[in-house]
Each structure stands twice: as structure tokens, then as C-alpha cells.
Amino acid sequence: MERRQARASGLAKQHREARSLMNELEQAGLARLRDNWISGGAAFELAPAEWKEFAAASSSDEQERRLLAIAAQALDVALRPAAPKTLKRRPPLPMLALPMLPDWLRPLLRGALKYAADARLKTRVATLVASRGFVLHPMDWMPAASDQESPDIYAPWVDWQAGADGDRQSRRGQLTAETWDDFYPAARRTALVELRRTMPVLARTLIETKGASEPAEVRLALVQLMRFGLSADDIPFLKSLSADRSGKVREMAGRLLARLGERSDPADGASKDSIAELAAFIEEGKSGFIRRRTTYTPIKPKSPAQQSRRADLFASCYFGDLVAQFGKTEPDFIGAWQFGVDEGADLFLVRMIAVSGSDAAVACLADLLVAAGGRLALLVLQLMSRLDNGRKRVLIRQILDDGQNLAALNLVEGAEAGWLEWSDLARSKTLPALRSAVSGDNDVMKRSAEQYLETLGFLANPEAAEKLIDEVIAAGLSPASPSIGLLRLNAALAGNPSQSER
């Protein structure tokens, strides 16, 4: 039996080799015919005998035409190479819920994408276009399979890049326990975020029941979504995660509980000793002659080792536990903190509140820092992921009004696209600073100004974008400068085709 199988295998191999050799010979013969036709000669005499028999009864011109038809059929069909076994059939690219960007805008779009230096800036271009009701052509831009920052409208494309099954995508409806497996990660995340905003209990139930069987990195991503619509109703579930197998999941659950004002259990977060040790780096005092009030002043470390230990304690402890150590509420503690004494401690405290402070604490701190202005206002950048759009707008306007720290605009996370009005720019120090930079001879200032123009191209509304283009060109910037590409696209997205011709 084994001998018979080996003989059959050998014959099959010989057949494949013979077929391969035959194909090579036939292709070589067809190449000679083609070369002869290209040079303007007749190829009848070079054709295989079987082909000559088919074409011999015709006129000389008809012979060549018949040979050409046979050769085309052979090259395009008969001798077409077989697809490799590693090749996989992909489902069609999913249709998105918004219309494609009009063709007359695509040259402007390509210019803006080309100038965008990295994936984050390219995503920002796509975000601006999505805010105006369009999606990009896939030949101009596609999100990566690991993309977490692109607009939600592109979730089907993210999953397609990750190898999503077309049948599963087409049959899914609303996210439920039954349709959970029909959703790929990006679409599932988008659906869960929407559910957390509209039906938080349903979303929590799905995360609790379906997430338990997922790998640790997926469970962590699901628990992170609990920050949307976070409320006291989520406390029992978050506390149950103290037994999760993943330390990162337990840590995330602890931070979310801290945001809800839940004190940490010594077994699950920073120990009481750690809280006491951190509190020892803070001096409680009094200020004022008539109305005495409590102050909290950071004590500067005496050595690099102490400085490193203090940084670790701020990163590992929860803000609510620290406040409770001093017997204060979160807003009272923030109001009593002596900002400006130790810049390092200020930064550590702001980061601590961003991670584990309540929404009220984050809002209180953001308002205090913005009102202080200057360097302290820039600390709000550490709170960006926790701020609402209104407070983000206030910060951006303040940065523009100051005109000295425009580079901070690139650090603003999750900023809205296309809202900044011309009046915001006209009365700010940013506009004269841009005019001066583009008209001067300092190449470093010019390059910085061009980067700021790209950022403003994302933030501005169409009217502001159009007027800013006129301002910087009048100041000396070349009309062909790629730095105003996003501004041009922004202005043109208002629906005026003539913008693309300016």
C-alpha cells in the first residue's frame, strides 16, 4: 500500500513538472509571437502546428488576427498562474454611514494629508472632514487595524483592516449578548461607548458577562470604557474586579472607584502606610490674619532618592485617600494647595487628580488653573482626557490669547474640530505673532508658525480659516505653502468649490 502511494505521489510530481515545463515552453513561444507583432512582422510561421492548422485556410491578415485571438486567450486564461495558497479572499470594504468627500475636494485633502507629519496628525485631518459630514476615500487614507483614535464612523474600516469577516459584519444589529461575537473590536467599542451614554446598565451588564471570558488586554480595554457614564450604580461591579486575574484590570477598577469617591482597600490599592508617607511630604499650615485658612504646601525632598519616592507615591496613591488623610473634601484640598512653591509637586498632584480624582475635583482644579493663567494654565493639559468640551475651549482660547505657548495646542487631547471663530483670533496675541513670524527672516520662527497654522486649520471654523489664509499671505507667506493646506481644505468644506482654485 505504501509503495503504491509513493508511486502515485511520484507520478503526480512528474506530471506537475511536465506541466510546468510545458507552460514555460508555451509561454516562450507566445513571447516570440508577441515580439514579432511588436516589431511589425507576421507571426504565422512561428505559431504551433495546431494553431497553424486552425488559421491556414484564411487570408494572411485573417491568419494573424486568429493567432492574436488564440494568443490572448492563452495568456489571459489558459496560462494564468494559480493563486498561492497563502492568498486569502477579503470581503468588500464596508460602506460607511457618511458620504464620500466630493472629488473636487480630494486634491486639497491629499495636500493636507501629505503635510501632516505623522499618523496622529493625519487622523486629525480625517476628524475635521468627518465633523463636516464626509468620510475620506480609501485610496487617500485608511485607519490602521490598531487605530483607537480615528472617528467612530471609521470603525468598520478598522475592523476590515484587522481581517473582519464580511458575513459577520453584515448580519450584526444592535450589540447584545447574542450579537456580541458578530462585532469586531472597533465596532464593539463604538457600540459600547454609545450604550454607556444612553443605556449604561445594559452596557455594564455586557461588559460584566461577556468580558469575563476575554483575554486580559481585552478585559482592560472593556473596563476602561466604564469611564463613560460612570455612576454610583457601577460600584458593585467595579468592586468585584478586585478578584480579577490581571493586575492592570484591578488597578483600573480601583481608579474608577476612586473617581466615585470610594476609599481604596489597603489590599487593592495604596496601603495606609503609603498614604501616610505621601502626606508627610505635605506641610499643613495657616494663612491670613483676619480669616485664617488652611494651606497645604509641598515639602521639597532633601535627596534624589526622596524625590523619586515622592513621585512614585503620587503615581500609586489615590487622590481621595490623600484628601481623607487630612480630613478635607477634594475641592477644599485643591483650593488650599500652594501652587508655584514646587513645580514638580504641582505636576504630580495634577496627574494624580486626572487619574483618580472625582469629576467635581477635576472641574474645580481645571477652573482654578485656567483662572491663574500663565504656566499654571498649561498644567490643565494633564487633565484633557477628563475635561468637557466647554472647558477645553476655554483653555484653547486662553493659550491663543497669551500667544506665548502655542506649542501647547498640539498637546490638547480630544479637541473639537472646526469651532474656533475669527473673533477669537482677531483679539488674541496669536494673530500678530503669526504675522511677525511669517514676515520675518528667522527660519525657526517660520517653521513654528507653519506648525501652528496646521493646528489652527483643524480648530478654526470655515470663516476663520478663510480670513486667516488671507492674513498670513498678506504678511508674506507664499500662497503655495503646504502649511495652509488644512486651512484651505477647512474653508473649502463650507461648500464653495472656488476655494480649491485660490
DARA-V540641 format. One record per pair of residues at least 12 apart in sequence whose C-alpha atoms are under 8 Angstrom apart, sorted by sequence separation. I is the first residue (numbers start at 1). J is the second residue. If there is no record, write none. Layout:
# DARA-V540641
<<I | J> <I | J>>
This chain:
# DARA-V540641
<<55 | 67> <113 | 125> <146 | 158> <241 | 253> <242 | 254> <284 | 296> <285 | 297> <437 | 449> <488 | 500> <33 | 46> <112 | 125> <145 | 158> <169 | 182> <175 | 188> <283 | 296> <284 | 297> <396 | 409> <32 | 46> <33 | 47> <143 | 157> <144 | 158> <145 | 159> <168 | 182> <169 | 183> <239 | 253> <254 | 268> <282 | 296> <283 | 297> <366 | 380> <142 | 157> <143 | 158> <145 | 160> <168 | 183> <169 | 184> <207 | 222> <238 | 253> <239 | 254> <254 | 269> <282 | 297> <283 | 298> <350 | 365> <380 | 395> <434 | 449> <469 | 484> <51 | 67> <145 | 161> <146 | 162> <175 | 191> <207 | 223> <238 | 254> <282 | 298> <283 | 299> <29 | 46> <144 | 161> <145 | 162> <174 | 191> <175 | 192> <251 | 268> <281 | 298> <282 | 299> <366 | 383> <29 | 47> <143 | 161> <238 | 256> <239 | 257> <250 | 268> <251 | 269> <281 | 299> <377 | 395> <469 | 487> <44 | 63> <51 | 70> <238 | 257> <281 | 300> <469 | 488> <44 | 64> <47 | 67> <123 | 143> <164 | 184> <281 | 301> <392 | 412> <43 | 64> <130 | 151> <362 | 383> <466 | 487> <42 | 64> <204 | 226> <235 | 257> <393 | 415> <465 | 487> <466 | 488> <44 | 67> <127 | 150> <130 | 153> <392 | 415> <465 | 488> <126 | 150> <127 | 151> <362 | 386> <363 | 387> <367 | 391> <370 | 394> <401 | 425> <406 | 430> <126 | 151> <159 | 184> <235 | 260> <362 | 387> <366 | 391> <370 | 395> <373 | 398> <400 | 425> <403 | 428> <465 | 490> <466 | 491> <123 | 149> <124 | 150> <159 | 185> <223 | 249> <242 | 268> <389 | 415> <401 | 427> <402 | 428> <403 | 429> <404 | 430> <465 | 491> <123 | 150> <159 | 186> <330 | 357> <334 | 361> <359 | 386> <381 | 408> <389 | 416> <397 | 424> <401 | 428> <402 | 429> <403 | 430> <457 | 484> <101 | 129> <158 | 186> <159 | 187> <220 | 248> <224 | 252> <232 | 260> <354 | 382> <370 | 398> <374 | 402> <384 | 412> <385 | 413> <400 | 428> <401 | 429> <402 | 430> <458 | 486> <462 | 490> <463 | 491> <120 | 149> <177 | 206> <196 | 225> <200 | 229> <208 | 237> <216 | 245> <220 | 249> <223 | 252> <227 | 256> <231 | 260> <281 | 310> <331 | 360> <350 | 379> <354 | 383> <384 | 413> <385 | 414> <400 | 429> <401 | 430> <454 | 483> <457 | 486> <458 | 487> <461 | 490> <462 | 491> <110 | 140> <156 | 186> <176 | 206> <180 | 210> <196 | 226> <204 | 234> <216 | 246> <219 | 249> <223 | 253> <226 | 256> <230 | 260> <331 | 361> <334 | 364> <350 | 380> <378 | 408> <381 | 411> <384 | 414> <400 | 430> <403 | 433> <453 | 483> <454 | 484> <457 | 487> <460 | 490> <461 | 491> <462 | 492> <155 | 186> <156 | 187> <197 | 228> <330 | 361> <334 | 365> <351 | 382> <354 | 385> <381 | 412> <453 | 484> <454 | 485> <456 | 487> <457 | 488> <462 | 493> <155 | 187> <193 | 225> <196 | 228> <197 | 229> <220 | 252> <278 | 310> <347 | 379> <350 | 382> <351 | 383> <354 | 386> <381 | 413> <451 | 483> <454 | 486> <458 | 490> <462 | 494> <101 | 134> <177 | 210> <189 | 222> <192 | 225> <196 | 229> <216 | 249> <315 | 348> <319 | 352> <331 | 364> <335 | 368> <350 | 383> <450 | 483> <454 | 487> <457 | 490> <99 | 133> <100 | 134> <101 | 135> <314 | 348> <318 | 352> <319 | 353> <331 | 365> <438 | 472> <450 | 484> <453 | 487> <98 | 133> <99 | 134> <100 | 135> <101 | 136> <155 | 190> <193 | 228> <278 | 313> <314 | 349> <317 | 352> <98 | 134> <99 | 135> <100 | 136> <101 | 137> <189 | 225> <278 | 314> <315 | 351> <320 | 356> <435 | 471> <439 | 475> <98 | 135> <100 | 137> <296 | 333> <311 | 348> <315 | 352> <319 | 356> <320 | 357> <435 | 472> <438 | 475> <439 | 476> <148 | 186> <152 | 190> <275 | 313> <314 | 352> <318 | 356> <319 | 357> <422 | 460> <434 | 472> <438 | 476> <439 | 477> <96 | 135> <274 | 313> <318 | 357> <420 | 459> <421 | 460> <422 | 461> <425 | 464> <436 | 475> <438 | 477> <296 | 336> <297 | 337> <298 | 338> <418 | 458> <419 | 459> <420 | 460> <421 | 461> <435 | 475> <30 | 71> <295 | 336> <296 | 337> <297 | 338> <417 | 458> <418 | 459> <419 | 460> <420 | 461> <422 | 463> <275 | 317> <294 | 336> <295 | 337> <296 | 338> <297 | 339> <300 | 342> <417 | 459> <418 | 460> <419 | 461> <421 | 463> <422 | 464> <274 | 317> <279 | 322> <293 | 336> <295 | 338> <298 | 341> <416 | 459> <417 | 460> <418 | 461> <421 | 464> <422 | 465> <278 | 322> <297 | 341> <298 | 342> <415 | 459> <418 | 462> <420 | 464> <407 | 452> <410 | 455> <422 | 467> <270 | 316> <275 | 321> <279 | 325> <406 | 452> <409 | 455> <269 | 316> <270 | 317> <275 | 322> <298 | 345> <27 | 75> <269 | 317> <270 | 318> <269 | 318> <276 | 325> <275 | 325> <27 | 79> <264 | 318> <98 | 153> <23 | 79> <97 | 153> <96 | 153> <263 | 320> <264 | 321> <96 | 154> <262 | 320> <263 | 321> <261 | 320> <96 | 156> <258 | 318> <258 | 319> <259 | 320> <94 | 156> <258 | 320> <94 | 157> <255 | 318> <93 | 157> <94 | 160> <93 | 160> <418 | 490> <90 | 163> <91 | 165> <92 | 166> <90 | 165> <91 | 166> <90 | 166> <259 | 356> <261 | 358> <258 | 356> <259 | 357> <260 | 358> <258 | 357> <259 | 358> <255 | 355> <256 | 356> <258 | 358> <259 | 359> <255 | 356> <131 | 417> <131 | 418> <128 | 417> <127 | 417> <128 | 418> <128 | 458> <125 | 458> <124 | 458> <125 | 486> <132 | 493> <128 | 490> <129 | 493> <115 | 482> <115 | 483> <112 | 482> <115 | 485> <111 | 482> <112 | 485> <111 | 485> <112 | 486> <111 | 486> <109 | 485> <108 | 485> <109 | 486> <112 | 489> <108 | 486> <108 | 488> <109 | 489> <108 | 489> <105 | 489> <105 | 492> <105 | 493> <105 | 497> <108 | 500> <104 | 497> <105 | 500> <104 | 500>>
